């Protein structure tokens, strides 16, 4: 069986260049890295695997790529076709089997499985990456994921935080990278349709309507009608933080702040105006 994964597709070239820009700007991949691409079987991580393989082929330095998928023993999970597709790319795929499905369905009584499921999945993949000597874990989160996470934290948890392009895990054992941080989800959807590769649906959480992330996604979709460039604007904002215009006292010494007649490091005549009223 063959699939039409055309890496010279103009959209694929655009996404690869955006990914290379992110890799260069945040030093996501270095010479000698062993990169574990965390594959869910969905569109994002699958396209990440293809484009990262293409970057590996073109890069002026050497790094390794392997795909790792977690079989959580959900009913109907079948990775056979997906495994054949990954094999056609010339990439090694390892399927790690852990029955987190039984744990999640037993522990969660309100039907909203995503939080516990993702924590268990993350812990298993972190352990696997560390135990097998991977220096980086690549995830398929895109620009829209970053924007949605920013708003979810703002609205629901009372903090300003999102998914960074590069993250050291809390225990210090792993480095997580997000090479798709500059890429819009709409472009990923369009490329997935063009390539028509096998998708493994998540039968556990895919039918959970009304989830917080879906609400935020809908909000951003509505805002985009009036603010067409909102995705790029939010991405720019996440990398353009003015500490003195926020309220975190661990970042700025408000209590001892006094006029001294000198320009501070958090102000710039070259920056865009900040709306304060």
C-alpha positions as CSV (number, residue, x, y, z in Angstrom):
1,X,0.0,0.0,0.0
2,X,1.3,3.5,-0.9
3,X,0.4,7.0,0.2
4,X,0.9,10.3,-1.6
5,X,3.0,12.1,0.9
6,X,4.4,14.8,-1.4
7,X,7.0,16.8,0.7
8,X,7.3,19.3,-2.3
9,X,3.7,20.2,-2.0
10,X,3.7,24.1,-1.7
11,X,1.9,23.9,1.6
12,X,4.3,21.3,3.0
13,X,7.2,23.5,2.0
14,X,5.6,26.5,3.8
15,X,5.1,24.4,7.0
16,X,8.6,23.0,6.8
17,X,10.1,26.5,6.5
18,X,8.0,27.7,9.5
19,X,9.2,24.7,11.5
20,X,12.8,25.4,10.6
21,X,12.4,29.0,11.8
22,X,11.1,27.7,15.1
23,X,13.9,25.2,15.4
24,X,16.5,27.9,14.7
25,X,15.0,30.6,16.9
26,X,14.6,28.4,20.0
27,X,17.5,26.0,19.3
28,X,15.1,23.0,19.5
29,X,17.4,20.4,17.8
30,X,21.1,20.2,18.1
31,X,23.9,18.1,16.6
32,X,23.8,14.5,18.0
33,X,20.2,14.7,19.4
34,X,18.0,11.6,19.6
35,X,14.5,12.9,19.0
36,X,11.5,10.9,20.1
37,X,8.4,12.0,18.1
38,X,5.4,11.4,20.3
39,X,2.8,10.1,17.8
40,X,-0.9,10.0,18.8
41,X,-2.1,8.8,15.4
42,X,-3.6,12.2,14.7
43,X,-2.9,14.8,12.0
44,X,-0.6,17.0,14.0
45,X,2.0,14.6,15.2
46,X,1.8,12.6,11.9
47,X,2.7,15.6,9.8
48,X,5.3,16.6,12.3
49,X,6.9,13.2,11.8
50,X,7.0,13.6,8.0
51,X,8.4,17.2,8.1
52,X,10.9,16.5,10.8
53,X,12.2,13.6,8.7
54,X,12.6,15.9,5.8
55,X,14.4,18.4,8.0
56,X,16.7,15.6,9.2
57,X,17.5,14.8,5.6
58,X,18.4,18.4,4.7
59,X,20.0,19.6,8.0
60,X,23.7,20.5,8.1
61,X,24.1,18.5,11.3
62,X,23.2,14.9,12.4
63,X,20.3,13.9,14.6
64,X,18.2,10.8,15.0
65,X,14.4,10.4,14.8
66,X,12.2,7.7,16.2
67,X,8.4,7.6,16.5
68,X,6.8,6.3,19.7
69,X,3.1,5.7,20.1
70,X,1.2,4.7,23.3
71,X,-1.4,2.0,23.1
72,X,-3.7,2.8,26.0
73,X,-5.9,-0.1,25.4
74,X,-8.9,1.9,24.3
75,X,-11.6,-0.2,22.6
76,X,-11.2,-0.2,18.9
77,X,-7.6,1.0,18.9
78,X,-5.9,-0.4,15.7
79,X,-2.5,0.8,14.8
80,X,-1.8,-1.6,12.0
81,X,-2.4,0.7,9.0
82,X,-0.7,3.6,10.8
83,X,2.3,1.4,11.5
84,X,2.6,0.5,7.8
85,X,2.4,4.2,6.9
86,X,5.2,5.2,9.3
87,X,7.2,2.3,7.9
88,X,6.8,3.7,4.4
89,X,8.4,6.9,5.6
90,X,11.5,4.9,6.6
91,X,11.1,5.8,10.3
92,X,11.2,3.3,13.2
93,X,7.9,3.2,15.2
94,X,7.7,1.7,18.7
95,X,4.3,1.0,20.2
96,X,4.3,1.1,24.0
97,X,1.4,-0.8,25.6
98,X,-0.1,0.4,28.9
99,X,-3.7,0.0,30.0
100,X,-4.5,3.5,31.2
101,X,-8.0,3.2,29.7
102,X,-9.1,1.0,32.6
103,X,-7.6,3.4,35.2
104,X,-9.2,6.5,33.6
105,X,-12.7,4.9,33.2
106,X,-12.6,3.6,36.8
107,X,-11.3,6.8,38.4
108,X,-13.3,9.4,36.5
109,X,-17.0,9.6,37.3
110,X,-18.0,12.8,35.5
111,X,-17.1,11.5,32.0
112,X,-14.4,14.1,31.4
113,X,-11.4,11.9,30.9
114,X,-8.8,14.2,29.2
115,X,-7.0,15.6,32.3
116,X,-6.2,12.3,33.9
117,X,-5.6,10.5,30.6
118,X,-3.1,13.1,29.5
119,X,-1.3,13.0,32.8
120,X,-0.9,9.3,32.6
121,X,0.1,9.4,29.0
122,X,2.7,12.1,29.7
123,X,4.2,10.2,32.6
124,X,4.6,7.0,30.6
125,X,6.2,8.8,27.6
126,X,8.5,10.8,29.8
127,X,9.7,7.6,31.4
128,X,10.2,5.9,28.1
129,X,12.2,8.8,26.6
130,X,14.5,8.9,29.7
131,X,15.0,5.2,29.9
132,X,15.8,4.9,26.2
133,X,18.3,7.8,26.0
134,X,16.3,10.3,24.0
135,X,17.6,13.8,24.4
136,X,14.4,15.5,23.1
137,X,10.7,14.7,23.0
138,X,8.9,16.3,20.0
139,X,5.2,17.1,20.3
140,X,2.8,18.2,17.6
141,X,1.3,21.2,19.3
142,X,0.7,24.1,16.9
143,X,0.2,27.9,17.1
144,X,-3.6,27.5,17.9
145,X,-2.8,25.1,20.7
146,X,-0.6,27.8,22.3
147,X,-3.2,30.5,21.9
148,X,-6.0,28.2,23.3
149,X,-3.8,27.2,26.3
150,X,-3.0,30.8,27.0
151,X,-6.7,31.8,27.2
152,X,-7.6,28.6,29.1
153,X,-5.1,29.5,31.8
154,X,-6.2,33.1,31.8
155,X,-9.9,32.3,32.1
156,X,-10.0,29.2,34.2
157,X,-6.8,29.1,36.4
158,X,-6.0,32.8,36.9
159,X,-2.4,32.7,35.5
160,X,-0.6,33.7,32.3
161,X,1.0,30.6,30.9
162,X,1.0,28.6,27.7
163,X,2.9,25.8,26.0
164,X,6.5,27.0,25.4
165,X,8.5,26.0,22.3
166,X,11.0,24.3,24.6
167,X,10.5,23.0,28.1
168,X,12.5,21.1,30.7
169,X,10.2,18.7,32.6
170,X,9.6,19.4,36.3
171,X,11.8,16.5,37.3
172,X,14.6,17.8,35.0
173,X,14.9,14.5,33.1
174,X,13.4,15.5,29.7
175,X,13.4,18.3,27.2
176,X,10.1,18.8,25.4
177,X,10.1,20.6,22.0
178,X,7.2,22.0,19.9
179,X,8.6,22.5,16.4
180,X,5.0,23.5,15.1
181,X,4.7,26.5,17.5
182,X,4.6,28.9,14.5
183,X,2.2,26.8,12.4
184,X,-1.6,27.5,12.1
185,X,-3.9,24.5,12.6
186,X,-5.8,25.4,9.4
187,X,-2.7,24.7,7.3
188,X,-2.2,21.4,9.1
189,X,-5.8,20.4,8.4
190,X,-5.4,21.3,4.7
191,X,-2.2,19.3,4.3
192,X,-3.7,16.3,6.1
193,X,-6.5,16.3,3.5
194,X,-4.0,16.5,0.6
195,X,-1.8,13.7,2.0
196,X,-4.7,11.5,3.2
197,X,-2.7,9.4,5.6
198,X,-4.3,7.0,8.1
199,X,-5.7,8.6,11.2
200,X,-6.3,6.8,14.6
201,X,-9.2,8.5,16.3
202,X,-9.4,8.9,20.1
203,X,-12.5,7.1,21.0
204,X,-12.2,7.9,24.7
205,X,-12.3,11.7,24.6
206,X,-13.2,12.6,21.0
207,X,-16.9,12.7,21.7
208,X,-16.8,14.9,24.8
209,X,-18.7,18.0,23.6
210,X,-18.5,21.2,25.7
211,X,-15.0,20.7,26.9
212,X,-13.2,23.9,27.9
213,X,-10.7,23.8,25.0
214,X,-13.5,23.4,22.5
215,X,-15.2,26.5,24.0
216,X,-12.0,28.5,23.7
217,X,-11.4,27.2,20.2
218,X,-14.9,28.4,19.3
219,X,-14.2,31.8,20.9
220,X,-11.1,32.3,18.9
221,X,-12.8,31.2,15.7
222,X,-15.5,33.9,16.3
223,X,-12.9,36.6,17.1
224,X,-11.0,35.7,13.9
225,X,-14.0,36.9,11.9
226,X,-13.4,40.5,13.1
227,X,-9.6,40.2,13.8
228,X,-8.2,38.1,10.9
229,X,-4.6,38.2,12.1
230,X,-5.5,37.3,15.7
231,X,-3.5,34.1,15.6
232,X,-0.2,35.8,14.6
233,X,-0.9,38.7,17.0
234,X,-1.3,36.3,20.0
235,X,1.8,34.4,19.0
236,X,3.8,37.7,18.9
237,X,2.4,38.7,22.3
238,X,3.6,35.5,23.9
239,X,7.1,36.4,23.0
240,X,6.7,40.1,23.8
241,X,6.1,40.3,27.5
242,X,6.3,43.6,29.4
243,X,6.8,42.7,33.0
244,X,6.2,46.3,34.3
245,X,2.7,46.3,32.7
246,X,1.5,43.2,34.5
247,X,1.0,42.6,38.3
248,X,3.4,39.8,39.2
249,X,5.5,41.1,42.1
250,X,8.0,38.3,41.8
251,X,8.9,39.8,38.4
252,X,8.8,43.5,39.1
253,X,9.6,45.5,42.3
254,X,6.5,47.6,42.5
255,X,6.8,48.3,46.3
256,X,10.2,50.0,46.0
257,X,9.6,51.6,42.5
258,X,10.6,55.3,42.4
259,X,11.3,57.8,39.6
260,X,15.0,58.0,38.9
261,X,15.1,59.9,35.6
262,X,16.5,57.0,33.6
263,X,14.7,54.8,31.1
264,X,14.1,51.3,32.4
265,X,14.9,48.0,30.6
266,X,11.2,47.2,30.3
267,X,10.4,50.2,28.1
268,X,11.2,50.9,24.5
269,X,10.3,53.7,22.1
270,X,10.6,51.1,19.3
271,X,7.9,48.8,20.7
272,X,4.3,48.7,19.7
273,X,2.1,50.9,21.9
274,X,0.6,49.2,25.0
275,X,-3.1,49.7,25.5
276,X,-3.7,50.7,29.1
277,X,-7.2,52.2,29.0
